[in-house]
Amino acid sequence: MPKGIPNKRYTPEFKKLVIETMMAEKLSYCETARQFEVSSDTRIKDWERIYLTEGPEGFAVERHGRGSKGRPKKLPTAVEEDLLAEVQRLRAENEYLKNLQALVLERERRQGKKPR
């Protein structure tokens, strides 16, 4: 992009008009970009995706850069407490099964049988 030419801003009303005209007249992305003097057909594709997923109100949202993945949302405290309780129960069960297996192997060794 040449220096000194700022990025063109499009209003939400203009974006809505472009997409609705494209759908009504069944125009391609390239034809629509040429007709409305939009810099790229990929911009029209993005506008169409926003229009179809979020509706015309989606054009009012300012979008800059990449979307943030961020940290995952925190679980509600009740769910988190239930999960912690289940982990503790499973750890206790695992420890019990290990002790039980050790006792069974010890009994089989004393009786002279082959271990499993």
N, C-alpha and C positions, 0 to 999 in steps of 0.2 A: 504494500500500500504506500503510495507516495506521501512524503512528509508534508505536513501542514493541512491535510484534509482530515477532519475529524470523522469518527464513526457516525453513521446516520442513525438517528433515533426514530422509531416508529411508535405511534400512539396505539393504545389498545383498540380504539375504535377503527383505526386503519387496518390493523391486523385482522380484526373480525370481518371487516368489509372484504378484504382480500380472500380469506378462506371461504366465506359464504358465496362470493362471486365465483370462485374456482369450483365449488361444489355444484352451484346452480347451473353454470355454463359448461360443466364437465371439461375444464381446461387442464392441461398437464402442468407440472411444476414449472417447467421452463417457459411455457406460454404465459403463465400467471406472473412469473418474475419479470418477463419482458413487458407485459401490459401495464403493470403497476410500477415499473422501474425499481424493483427490489434488486439488491446487489447479487443475490445468489438463490438458486432454486433450493439449496439445502435449507436456507432460512425459511422458505415456504413449507418445506417438509416438517421442520421443527414446529412451526406455528400450527400446522394441521394436527400434529401429535398432541400438542397442548390443548387445542380446541376439542379434539375427540376425547381426551382423558379427563380434562378439568372443566371443559365448557368455556364459553366466552369470558367468564370471570378470571380464568387462568392467565389471560393476557395482562392483567393489572399487576401481577406479581413480578417484582424485579428479580432477574436471574443474572448472576455474575459468576463466571468461573465454573469449576466443577462442583457437583453436589458433595456435601460432606457426609462421609460414612459415620464419623464420630464414634463415640463410645456407645455400646449397646444400652438400651433403656434399662433402668433398674426395675427389678421385679417388685411387686407389692410385698410388704413385710409378711403378710399371712402366707403367701406362696413360698417366700424364702424360708420362713420358719418350718413349714411343712417339708420342704426339700432337705433342710438340715437335719430334721428329725428322722427322715427316711434314710439319709446317709449314715447317721449314727446307728440306726437299727440294722442296716445291712452290714456295717462293719462288725457289729457285735455278732451277728449271725455267721459271718465269715470266720471270725475268731472261734466261735463255738464249733463250727464244722472242722476247722483245722485241728482243734483239740480232740474232737471225736475221732477223726481219722488216725491221729497219733495213738489214741487208746486202743483202737481196733487193731492197728499194726502191732502194738505191744502185746496184746492178748494172743494174736496169731503167732507171734514169735515165741511166746512162752509155751504154747501148745505144740510147737514144732511144725506147724503148717507153713506152707510157702505163702509169702505175702502176695497180695494181688498185684 
